[in-house]
Amino acid sequence: MTSEKYQIRFKGAAKQDITSLYNYLKQQFGSQVAHQKVNDLQDSISKLSNLSGLGRDASELSEVLTGYHYLHLTKNTVFYQILSNESRVEILRIYSNRMDVLEHLLSDFTDYDHNE
């Protein structure tokens, strides 16, 4: 088993997802709660750098998602891609578990610009 660490890179849509989450939490619960929740989310995502088996193969959800992975957390689901040849994990989207994640994921995937 390799102990190689992977770099985490947030794509534009994932950055916007974090910003939207922060803004929502700040409006509803205040900036202290918003900071804490976003930090907790980022800490969970950072664990993917070790590829410790936290995530699952997204093809379990749909064959269209072959080659992608997801990390299901308490409040959010993180959709990502592993680029082994570049030792990088690209965070593509972060969805609230209150929404139909699969529906949004499939919709976003068909519109997704892989070069963003």
C-alpha positions as CSV (number, residue, x, y, z in Angstrom):
1,M,0.0,0.0,0.0
2,T,1.3,3.4,-1.0
3,S,1.6,6.3,1.5
4,E,1.7,8.9,-1.3
5,K,-0.2,12.0,-0.4
6,Y,-2.5,13.6,-2.9
7,Q,-2.9,17.3,-3.4
8,I,-6.5,18.6,-2.9
9,R,-7.8,21.0,-5.6
10,F,-11.2,22.7,-5.5
11,K,-12.7,23.4,-8.9
12,G,-14.7,26.6,-9.5
13,A,-18.1,25.0,-8.8
14,A,-16.9,23.5,-5.5
15,K,-15.4,26.8,-4.4
16,Q,-18.8,28.4,-5.1
17,D,-20.6,25.6,-3.2
18,I,-18.4,26.4,-0.1
19,T,-19.0,30.1,-0.5
20,S,-22.8,29.6,-0.7
21,L,-22.7,27.2,2.3
22,Y,-20.8,29.8,4.3
23,N,-23.1,32.6,3.4
24,Y,-26.2,30.5,4.2
25,L,-24.9,29.4,7.6
26,K,-23.7,33.0,8.4
27,Q,-27.2,34.4,7.6
28,Q,-29.0,31.7,9.6
29,F,-26.6,31.1,12.5
30,G,-23.9,33.7,12.6
31,S,-20.3,33.9,11.4
32,Q,-18.9,31.8,14.2
33,V,-21.1,28.8,13.3
34,A,-20.4,29.4,9.6
35,H,-16.7,29.3,10.1
36,Q,-16.8,26.2,12.3
37,K,-19.0,24.2,9.9
38,V,-17.0,25.2,6.8
39,N,-13.7,24.3,8.6
40,D,-15.2,21.0,9.7
41,L,-16.2,20.3,6.1
42,Q,-12.7,21.3,4.8
43,D,-11.1,19.1,7.4
44,S,-13.1,16.1,6.3
45,I,-12.3,16.8,2.6
46,S,-8.5,17.1,3.5
47,K,-8.6,13.5,4.7
48,L,-8.9,12.5,1.0
49,S,-5.3,13.5,0.5
50,N,-4.3,10.2,2.1
51,L,-6.9,8.3,-0.1
52,S,-7.7,6.3,3.1
53,G,-10.8,4.7,1.5
54,L,-13.2,7.3,2.8
55,G,-14.9,7.9,-0.5
56,R,-17.0,5.6,-2.6
57,D,-17.1,4.8,-6.3
58,A,-19.8,7.1,-7.8
59,S,-20.7,4.5,-10.5
60,E,-22.6,2.8,-7.6
61,L,-25.1,5.7,-8.1
62,S,-25.1,5.7,-11.9
63,E,-23.0,4.2,-14.7
64,V,-22.7,7.7,-16.1
65,L,-20.5,8.6,-13.1
66,T,-17.9,6.0,-13.8
67,G,-14.4,7.3,-12.9
68,Y,-15.8,9.7,-10.2
69,H,-16.1,9.3,-6.4
70,Y,-18.1,10.7,-3.6
71,L,-17.7,11.2,0.1
72,H,-21.0,11.1,2.1
73,L,-20.8,13.2,5.2
74,T,-23.4,14.0,7.8
75,K,-24.6,17.2,6.2
76,N,-23.0,17.2,2.8
77,T,-21.9,14.9,-0.1
78,V,-18.6,15.7,-1.8
79,F,-18.2,14.7,-5.5
80,Y,-14.6,14.4,-6.7
81,Q,-12.2,12.8,-9.2
82,I,-8.9,11.2,-8.4
83,L,-6.1,12.1,-10.9
84,S,-3.5,9.4,-9.9
85,N,-1.1,10.4,-12.6
86,E,-1.0,13.9,-11.2
87,S,-1.3,12.9,-7.5
88,R,-4.3,15.1,-7.2
89,V,-7.9,14.9,-5.9
90,E,-10.2,17.4,-7.6
91,I,-13.2,18.4,-5.6
92,L,-15.9,19.0,-8.2
93,R,-19.1,19.8,-6.2
94,I,-20.4,19.8,-2.7
95,Y,-24.1,19.2,-2.2
96,S,-26.3,19.5,0.9
97,N,-27.8,16.2,1.9
98,R,-31.2,18.0,2.2
99,M,-31.4,18.0,-1.6
100,D,-31.7,15.1,-4.0
101,V,-28.0,14.7,-4.5
102,L,-28.2,12.2,-7.3
103,E,-30.6,14.3,-9.3
104,H,-28.4,17.4,-9.0
105,L,-25.2,15.4,-9.6
106,L,-26.5,13.9,-12.9
107,S,-27.8,17.3,-14.0
108,D,-24.5,19.0,-13.2
109,F,-22.4,16.1,-14.6
110,T,-24.1,16.4,-18.1
111,D,-23.4,20.2,-18.0
112,Y,-19.9,19.9,-16.4
113,D,-16.9,21.5,-18.1
114,H,-14.1,19.2,-17.3
115,N,-11.5,21.8,-18.2
116,E,-12.8,24.5,-15.7
